[in-house]
Amino acid sequence: MTVTLISPQSDISAFGIRSLSAYLKKNGIPTKLIFLPDMKFDMEANENEIYRYSDKVLGQVAELCKDSMLVGISLFSCHFDRAIQLTDYLKEHVDAPVIWGGVHPTAAPEYCIEHSDIICLGEGEDTLLELTRRISEGRDYHTVPGLWVKKNGEIIKNPMMPLKGSLDDLPVPDYSLDEHYIFDKDKDSIFKMDEELLMKFIFRDPENGKPIYQTMVTRGCPHSCTYCFTFRNFYKGEKYLRHRSAENVIFEMEEIKMKFRKFEIMLISDDSFFAIPEEEIKKFAGLYSKKISLPFRCLGSPATVNEEKLACLVDAGLFQIQIGIETASEGTRKIYNRSITNKKVLDSVNTVNKFKARLMPFYDFITDNPYEKKEDFLTTLRFAASLPRPRHIQVFSLVFFPGTQLYYRALEDGLLKESDIIKGFRKQFNFEKETYMNFMLHLINFPIPGFIVAMLVSDFAVWFFDRKSTGKMLYWLLNSYKRMKSQRRYSYSSHISEEKSLSSTP
């Protein structure tokens, strides 16, 4: 019997279910994957909108799950409504138990177990394998480590499954396309996945529309930011931050590159990549140059980026790096538990700028923090405007994710009310407020003379323009520009795809 895993994420890289599927297959258990992306909704909706699948799509999901011994849904907080709707429908039409897993069930298990039969907390490979073995053998599964399970009206809360010691033991994520299915919102229907559909829905470079293969090299994080959920406290006494070997990462990339020639960019999408020892980074860079030789992107933090690591990675093909600065205010930095100074941030920025001929940095900043004073945010805005070019500023709205320190602080302070918790789950970090100062973080990406920027972020300009009507008008202009840019990018990628198709025709 099959295990069916469902991802409601718009990013169909979906590390969770692809890793779980590959691990189950390696151990002889067949799987089926269902991807339910809706990028338009995720980019344009707000926390007041509740996502609903059509009856047709729900029926197709149930039909795909009908012969399953177990159905799993992997979700972030913003997918909570979708997971509930899917689960309610599946319970009416499918006999298999439904298990939820991922960040949200681990962070907010009490809310999730109300709707699912089982939840998986933390890393799930060994937990899911043990669960499926017991189900297939007809054995009791209520004591499997890592699970919360409903039984006779009670909830059994088991201890955690130990962490994987060696990430190299995990197989390459499942991109086999065997028994993979995908939802096309434009057609309101689910289709069997093939390479064409994979490339249609896979994450693409925001600037040029090229398809990107994403992977992760590490698990865990060296930081303890208050706005981010960490599993660290679940695994006290265990090695939390782990990384794969350079050889293992390159093996995965080689397999994907050979199978899918259309991937043009690689993305290492974990925040902890630069926390890997320098010798391992150099080994990776050398192997990447020889065996992969595609442009690639990665993430980093001001605390871990250094010139030696950057130099070898840029030589290997690194052309974009995303770095979380978040704030330039000392007061706000304390709120976030970011133990770094503006001097260290500037040192890291200047190090990155040494490679400006070949490397484009994207610097992340957090907005909409109710604990932050206007003066603190102005400090951040002016700091961002002063960063050397080339660079791109990215704006992320603060979300009180369940399980984080800021979430509990907001509850205690009354900023987050119990009645608004479910609504808060729907908020995504792209749901920023339409304010003048938020708009200015976007505006400084344009080639505007410095003296004009200085005028626009002066105390007088902020006093004069920072009002609701001005913000709405400016964001209307910004969103119109983004739509035009997106349409041009879509036309470009469609044109390139057509050219490649014609050039490959005999």
C-alpha positions as CSV (number, residue, x, y, z in Angstrom):
1,M,0.0,0.0,0.0
2,T,1.0,3.6,-0.8
3,V,1.8,6.6,1.4
4,T,0.4,9.8,-0.2
5,L,2.1,13.1,0.7
6,I,0.5,16.4,0.0
7,S,2.1,19.9,-0.2
8,P,-0.1,23.0,-0.3
9,Q,3.0,25.2,-0.8
10,S,3.3,27.4,-3.9
11,D,7.0,26.5,-4.1
12,I,6.9,22.9,-5.4
13,S,10.5,22.4,-4.4
14,A,8.8,21.2,-1.2
15,F,11.8,19.9,0.6
16,G,9.8,18.2,3.2
17,I,7.7,15.8,1.2
18,R,10.4,15.2,-1.4
19,S,12.9,14.1,1.3
20,L,10.3,12.0,3.1
21,S,9.2,10.3,-0.2
22,A,12.8,9.5,-1.1
23,Y,13.5,8.0,2.3
24,L,10.4,5.9,2.3
25,K,11.1,4.6,-1.2
26,K,14.7,3.8,-0.2
27,N,13.1,1.5,2.5
28,G,10.7,-0.2,0.1
29,I,7.6,1.8,0.7
30,P,5.8,3.2,-2.4
31,T,4.7,6.9,-2.4
32,K,2.6,9.3,-4.2
33,L,3.1,13.1,-4.2
34,I,0.5,15.8,-4.7
35,F,1.5,19.4,-5.2
36,L,-1.2,22.1,-4.8
37,P,0.4,25.5,-5.7
38,D,-1.3,28.8,-6.1
39,M,1.3,31.5,-6.4
40,K,-1.1,34.2,-7.4
41,F,-3.1,33.8,-4.2
42,D,0.0,33.6,-2.0
43,M,1.5,36.8,-3.5
44,E,-1.7,38.9,-3.6
45,A,-4.0,37.8,-0.8
46,N,-4.0,39.0,2.8
47,E,-4.8,37.5,6.2
48,N,-8.5,38.3,5.9
49,E,-8.9,35.9,2.9
50,I,-9.5,32.2,3.5
51,Y,-8.2,29.8,0.8
52,R,-10.7,27.3,-0.6
53,Y,-10.2,24.4,-3.0
54,S,-13.1,23.6,-5.4
55,D,-15.1,20.5,-4.9
56,K,-13.7,19.2,-8.2
57,V,-10.1,19.5,-6.9
58,L,-11.0,18.0,-3.5
59,G,-12.6,15.1,-5.3
60,Q,-9.4,14.6,-7.4
61,V,-7.2,14.6,-4.3
62,A,-9.5,12.0,-2.6
63,E,-9.4,9.8,-5.7
64,L,-5.6,9.9,-5.7
65,C,-5.6,9.0,-2.0
66,K,-8.2,6.2,-2.0
67,D,-5.7,3.3,-2.0
68,S,-3.3,4.9,0.5
69,M,-2.5,3.4,3.9
70,L,-1.6,6.9,5.2
71,V,-2.0,10.5,3.9
72,G,0.4,13.2,5.0
73,I,0.1,16.9,4.7
74,S,3.2,19.1,5.1
75,L,2.4,22.7,6.0
76,F,3.6,26.1,7.1
77,S,1.3,28.3,9.2
78,C,-0.2,30.1,6.2
79,H,-1.5,26.7,4.9
80,F,-3.5,26.0,8.0
81,D,-6.9,26.7,6.4
82,R,-6.0,24.6,3.4
83,A,-4.9,21.7,5.5
84,I,-8.1,21.7,7.4
85,Q,-10.3,21.7,4.3
86,L,-8.2,18.9,2.8
87,T,-8.3,16.9,6.0
88,D,-12.1,17.3,6.5
89,Y,-12.8,16.1,3.0
90,L,-10.4,13.2,3.1
91,K,-11.9,12.0,6.4
92,E,-15.2,11.7,4.7
93,H,-14.0,10.0,1.5
94,V,-10.8,8.1,2.4
95,D,-10.2,5.4,5.1
96,A,-6.6,6.1,5.7
97,P,-5.5,8.2,8.7
98,V,-4.3,11.7,8.0
99,I,-1.0,12.9,9.5
100,W,0.2,16.5,9.5
101,G,3.9,17.5,9.7
102,G,6.3,20.3,9.1
103,V,7.1,23.6,10.9
104,H,3.5,24.6,11.8
105,P,2.4,21.3,13.5
106,T,5.7,21.2,15.4
107,A,5.3,24.9,16.5
108,A,1.5,24.7,17.2
109,P,0.7,21.0,17.9
110,E,-2.4,21.8,20.1
111,Y,-4.1,23.6,17.2
112,C,-3.2,20.9,14.6
113,I,-4.2,17.8,16.5
114,E,-7.7,19.1,16.7
115,H,-8.0,18.5,12.9
116,S,-5.7,15.7,12.0
117,D,-5.5,12.1,13.3
118,I,-1.7,12.3,13.9
119,I,0.9,15.0,13.9
120,C,4.6,14.5,13.4
121,L,6.9,16.9,15.4
122,G,10.4,17.8,14.2
123,E,12.4,15.9,11.6
124,G,10.2,13.2,10.2
125,E,12.1,10.6,8.2
126,D,12.6,7.9,10.8
127,T,9.3,8.7,12.5
128,L,7.3,8.3,9.3
129,L,9.2,5.2,8.3
130,E,8.4,3.5,11.7
131,L,4.8,4.7,11.5
132,T,4.2,3.2,8.0
133,R,5.9,0.0,8.9
134,R,3.6,-0.5,11.9
135,I,0.5,0.4,9.8
136,S,1.4,-2.0,7.0
137,E,2.1,-4.8,9.5
138,G,-1.1,-4.1,11.4
139,R,0.8,-3.2,14.6
140,D,-0.1,-0.5,17.1
141,Y,1.5,2.8,16.2
142,H,0.4,5.0,19.1
143,T,3.8,4.9,20.8
144,V,6.0,5.9,17.8
145,P,8.5,8.5,18.9
146,G,7.9,12.0,17.4
147,L,4.1,11.5,17.1
148,W,1.1,12.9,18.8
149,V,-1.8,10.5,18.2
150,K,-5.5,10.5,19.0
151,K,-6.7,7.4,20.7
152,N,-10.1,6.8,22.4
153,G,-10.7,10.5,22.8
154,E,-7.3,11.2,24.3
155,I,-4.1,12.6,22.8
156,I,-0.9,10.5,23.2
157,K,2.2,12.7,23.2
158,N,5.3,10.7,22.5
159,P,8.9,11.8,23.1
160,M,10.9,13.1,20.1
161,M,12.7,10.8,17.7
162,P,16.4,11.4,17.9
163,L,18.0,13.6,15.2
164,K,19.7,12.2,12.1
165,G,23.4,12.1,13.0
166,S,24.6,12.0,9.4
167,L,22.6,13.9,6.7
168,D,24.6,12.0,4.1
169,D,22.5,8.9,4.9
170,L,19.5,10.6,3.3
171,P,18.8,9.9,-0.3
172,V,18.5,12.5,-3.1
173,P,15.0,14.3,-2.8
174,D,12.4,12.6,-4.9
175,Y,12.2,14.3,-8.4
176,S,11.4,11.0,-10.1
177,L,8.0,12.3,-11.4
178,D,6.7,8.7,-10.8
179,E,3.2,9.1,-9.2
180,H,3.7,12.9,-8.9
181,Y,0.6,15.1,-9.5
182,I,0.1,18.8,-9.6
183,F,-2.7,21.3,-9.4
184,D,-3.1,23.9,-12.2
185,K,-5.2,26.7,-10.7
186,D,-5.8,28.2,-14.2
187,K,-7.5,25.0,-15.2
188,D,-8.8,24.1,-11.7
189,S,-7.7,20.6,-12.1
190,I,-4.9,18.2,-11.0
191,F,-2.7,16.6,-13.7
192,K,0.0,13.9,-13.8
193,M,3.3,15.6,-13.4
194,D,5.8,15.6,-16.3
195,E,8.9,17.6,-17.0
196,E,6.9,20.3,-18.8
197,L,4.6,20.8,-15.8
198,L,7.6,20.7,-13.4
199,M,9.3,23.5,-15.3
200,K,6.0,25.5,-15.5
201,F,5.6,25.6,-11.7
202,I,9.1,25.3,-10.4
203,F,10.7,28.4,-8.7
204,R,12.3,30.8,-11.2
205,D,14.8,33.6,-10.9
206,P,12.8,36.8,-10.3
207,E,14.9,38.8,-12.7
208,N,15.3,36.6,-15.7
209,G,12.7,33.8,-15.3
210,K,15.2,31.0,-15.5
211,P,14.2,27.8,-13.7
212,I,16.0,27.1,-10.4
213,Y,16.8,23.9,-8.6
214,Q,16.8,24.4,-4.8
215,T,18.6,22.3,-2.3
216,M,19.6,22.4,1.4
217,V,23.0,21.7,2.8
218,T,22.4,22.1,6.5
219,R,19.8,21.4,9.2
220,G,19.6,23.5,12.3
221,C,20.7,27.1,12.7
222,P,23.5,28.8,14.7
223,H,21.2,31.8,15.5
224,S,18.3,32.2,18.0
225,C,16.3,35.0,16.5
226,T,13.0,35.7,18.4
227,Y,11.0,36.0,15.2
228,C,12.0,32.6,13.9
229,F,10.9,29.1,15.1
230,T,13.7,26.7,16.0
231,F,13.6,23.0,16.9
232,R,16.6,23.4,19.2
233,N,14.7,23.0,22.5
234,F,13.2,19.8,21.3
235,Y,16.6,18.2,20.9
236,K,18.6,19.2,24.0
237,G,21.8,17.4,24.3
238,E,21.9,16.5,20.6
239,K,24.0,18.1,17.8
240,Y,21.5,20.5,16.3
241,L,23.4,22.2,13.5
242,R,24.5,19.6,11.0
243,H,25.7,19.7,7.4
244,R,26.0,17.4,4.5
245,S,29.4,16.7,3.0
246,A,30.5,18.5,-0.1
247,E,30.6,15.2,-2.0
248,N,27.0,14.4,-1.0
249,V,25.7,17.8,-2.2
250,I,27.5,17.6,-5.5
251,F,26.2,14.0,-6.1
252,E,22.6,15.3,-5.7
253,M,23.2,18.2,-8.0
254,E,24.8,16.0,-10.6
255,E,21.8,13.6,-10.6
256,I,19.3,16.5,-11.0
257,K,21.4,18.2,-13.7
258,M,21.6,14.9,-15.7
259,K,17.9,14.3,-15.4
260,F,16.6,17.8,-16.0
261,R,18.7,19.8,-18.5
262,K,16.4,22.8,-18.3
263,F,17.5,23.8,-14.8
264,E,19.8,26.8,-15.4
265,I,20.5,28.0,-11.8
266,M,21.2,26.2,-8.5
267,L,20.0,27.6,-5.2
268,I,21.4,26.7,-1.8
269,S,18.4,27.9,0.2
270,D,19.4,27.4,3.9
271,D,20.4,30.3,6.1
272,S,23.2,28.3,7.7
273,F,25.3,27.6,4.6
274,F,28.1,30.0,5.6
275,A,28.3,28.4,9.0
276,I,29.9,25.4,7.4
277,P,33.7,25.2,8.1
278,E,35.9,27.0,5.5
279,E,37.6,23.9,4.3
280,E,34.3,22.2,3.5
281,I,33.2,25.3,1.6
282,K,36.4,25.3,-0.4
283,K,35.9,21.6,-1.2
284,F,32.4,22.2,-2.3
285,A,33.5,25.1,-4.5
286,G,36.2,23.0,-6.2
287,L,33.8,20.1,-6.9
288,Y,31.1,22.5,-8.1
289,S,33.4,24.1,-10.6
290,K,34.4,20.8,-12.1
291,K,31.1,18.9,-12.0
292,I,28.2,21.3,-12.0
293,S,29.4,24.6,-13.5
294,L,26.1,26.5,-13.4
295,P,25.4,29.9,-11.9
296,F,24.2,29.5,-8.3
297,R,22.7,31.5,-5.5
298,C,22.9,31.1,-1.7
299,L,21.9,32.7,1.6
300,G,24.1,34.0,4.3
301,S,24.2,36.2,7.4
302,P,26.4,39.1,8.4
303,A,27.8,37.0,11.2
304,T,29.0,34.2,9.0
305,V,30.0,35.7,5.7
306,N,33.7,36.2,5.2
307,E,36.0,37.1,2.3
308,E,37.8,33.7,2.1
309,K,34.5,31.7,1.7
310,L,33.1,34.3,-0.7
311,A,36.1,34.3,-2.9
312,C,36.1,30.6,-3.6
313,L,32.3,30.5,-4.1
314,V,32.3,33.4,-6.5
315,D,35.1,31.7,-8.5
316,A,32.8,28.6,-8.6
317,G,29.8,30.5,-10.0
318,L,28.1,32.3,-7.1
319,F,26.4,35.3,-8.7
320,Q,23.7,36.2,-6.1
321,I,23.7,36.2,-2.3
322,Q,20.8,36.9,0.1
323,I,21.8,38.3,3.5
324,G,19.4,39.0,6.4
325,I,20.3,42.3,7.9
326,E,16.7,42.8,9.3
327,T,17.4,46.1,11.2
328,A,20.0,48.8,11.8
329,S,18.4,49.8,15.1
330,E,20.2,48.7,18.3
331,G,16.9,48.6,20.2
332,T,15.1,46.6,17.5
333,R,18.1,44.3,17.3
334,K,17.7,43.4,21.0
335,I,14.0,42.7,20.4
336,Y,15.1,40.2,17.7
337,N,18.0,38.8,19.7
338,R,20.4,39.6,16.9
339,S,23.8,39.8,18.6
340,I,25.6,41.8,16.0
341,T,26.6,45.5,15.5
342,N,26.1,47.8,12.6
343,K,29.9,47.9,12.3
344,K,30.0,44.1,11.7
345,V,27.1,44.4,9.3
346,L,28.9,47.1,7.3
347,D,32.1,45.0,7.4
348,S,30.2,42.1,5.8
349,V,28.5,44.4,3.3
350,N,31.9,45.9,2.3
351,T,33.3,42.4,1.9
352,V,30.5,41.4,-0.4
353,N,31.0,44.7,-2.3
354,K,34.6,43.7,-3.1
355,F,33.0,41.1,-5.5
356,K,30.5,43.6,-7.1
357,A,31.6,42.9,-10.6
358,R,30.4,39.3,-10.3
359,L,28.1,39.1,-7.3
360,M,24.7,40.8,-6.7
361,P,23.7,41.0,-3.0
362,F,20.1,41.0,-1.8
363,Y,19.7,42.5,1.7
364,D,16.6,41.6,3.7
365,F,14.9,44.0,6.2
366,I,11.9,43.4,8.4
367,T,9.1,46.0,8.6
368,D,5.8,46.3,10.4
369,N,7.1,45.6,13.9
370,P,4.6,47.0,16.5
371,Y,7.4,47.0,19.1
372,E,9.6,49.3,16.9
373,K,9.5,53.1,17.2
374,K,9.3,55.2,14.1
375,E,12.8,56.6,14.9
376,D,14.2,53.1,15.0
377,F,12.7,52.2,11.6
378,L,14.0,55.5,10.2
379,T,17.5,54.5,11.3
380,T,17.1,51.3,9.4
381,L,15.7,53.0,6.3
382,R,18.6,55.5,6.2
383,F,21.1,52.7,6.8
384,A,19.6,50.6,3.9
385,A,19.8,53.7,1.6
386,S,23.5,54.1,2.5
387,L,24.5,50.6,1.5
388,P,26.9,50.5,-1.5
389,R,25.6,49.5,-4.9
390,P,25.0,47.2,-6.6
391,R,22.5,45.8,-4.2
392,H,18.8,45.1,-3.9
393,I,16.7,45.7,-0.8
394,Q,14.1,43.1,0.1
395,V,11.2,43.9,2.4
396,F,9.6,41.3,4.7
397,S,6.7,42.1,7.0
398,L,7.1,40.8,10.6
399,V,4.9,37.7,11.3
400,F,4.3,36.4,14.8
401,F,4.9,32.8,13.9
402,P,3.5,30.4,16.5
403,G,6.2,28.9,18.8
404,T,8.5,31.9,18.5
405,Q,9.6,34.1,21.4
406,L,8.0,37.1,19.8
407,Y,4.7,35.2,19.4
408,Y,4.5,34.5,23.1
409,R,5.6,38.1,23.9
410,A,2.8,39.5,21.7
411,L,0.3,37.2,23.4
412,E,1.4,38.3,26.8
413,D,1.4,42.0,25.8
414,G,-2.0,41.8,24.2
415,L,-0.7,42.7,20.7
416,L,-1.9,39.2,19.6
417,K,-5.3,38.2,20.9
418,E,-6.4,34.6,21.4
419,S,-9.4,35.3,19.0
420,D,-7.0,36.5,16.3
421,I,-4.5,33.6,16.4
422,I,-6.1,31.6,13.6
423,K,-6.3,34.7,11.5
424,G,-2.7,35.4,12.3
425,F,-1.7,32.0,10.8
426,R,-2.8,33.3,7.4
427,K,-0.4,36.2,7.3
428,Q,2.7,35.8,5.1
429,F,5.8,37.9,5.2
430,N,5.0,39.5,1.8
431,F,1.8,41.0,3.3
432,E,3.5,44.3,4.2
433,K,1.6,47.4,5.3
434,E,1.2,50.1,2.6
435,T,3.1,52.9,4.4
436,Y,5.4,55.7,3.1
437,M,8.4,54.3,4.9
438,N,7.9,50.8,3.7
439,F,7.6,52.2,0.2
440,M,10.9,54.0,0.6
441,L,12.7,50.7,1.2
442,H,11.5,49.6,-2.3
443,L,12.2,53.0,-3.9
444,I,15.9,53.0,-2.9
445,N,16.4,50.1,-5.2
446,F,16.0,52.5,-8.1
447,P,19.0,54.6,-9.4
448,I,17.9,57.8,-7.7
449,P,20.6,60.4,-6.8
450,G,21.7,60.2,-3.2
451,F,20.7,63.7,-2.3
452,I,17.1,63.1,-3.4
453,V,17.0,59.9,-1.3
454,A,18.3,61.9,1.6
455,M,15.5,64.5,1.2
456,L,12.8,61.7,0.9
457,V,13.9,60.1,4.2
458,S,14.4,63.3,6.1
459,D,12.3,64.0,9.2
460,F,10.2,66.6,7.4
461,A,9.5,64.3,4.4
462,V,8.4,61.5,6.7
463,W,6.2,63.8,8.7
464,F,4.6,65.2,5.5
465,F,4.2,62.0,3.5
466,D,3.7,59.3,6.1
467,R,-0.1,59.1,6.0
468,K,-2.5,56.4,4.8
469,S,-3.6,58.0,1.6
470,T,-0.1,58.6,0.4
471,G,0.9,55.0,1.2
472,K,-2.0,53.6,-0.8
473,M,-1.2,55.7,-3.8
474,L,2.5,54.9,-3.8
475,Y,1.8,51.2,-3.4
476,W,-0.6,51.3,-6.3
477,L,2.2,52.6,-8.4
478,L,4.7,50.1,-7.0
479,N,2.3,47.1,-7.6
480,S,1.6,48.4,-11.2
481,Y,5.3,48.4,-11.9
482,K,5.7,44.9,-10.4
483,R,2.9,43.6,-12.6
484,M,4.5,45.1,-15.7
485,K,7.8,43.7,-14.8
486,S,6.3,40.2,-14.2
487,Q,4.5,40.3,-17.5
488,R,7.8,41.2,-19.3
489,R,9.6,38.4,-17.5
490,Y,6.9,35.9,-18.4
491,S,7.0,37.0,-22.0
492,Y,10.8,36.6,-22.0
493,S,10.8,33.1,-20.4
494,S,8.0,32.0,-22.8
495,H,10.0,33.4,-25.8
496,I,13.2,31.6,-24.6
497,S,11.3,28.3,-24.1
498,E,9.8,28.6,-27.6
499,E,13.2,29.3,-29.1
500,K,14.7,26.3,-27.3
501,S,11.8,24.1,-28.5
502,L,12.3,25.2,-32.1
503,S,16.0,24.8,-32.0
504,S,15.6,21.2,-30.8
505,T,13.2,20.3,-33.5
506,P,14.8,18.2,-36.3
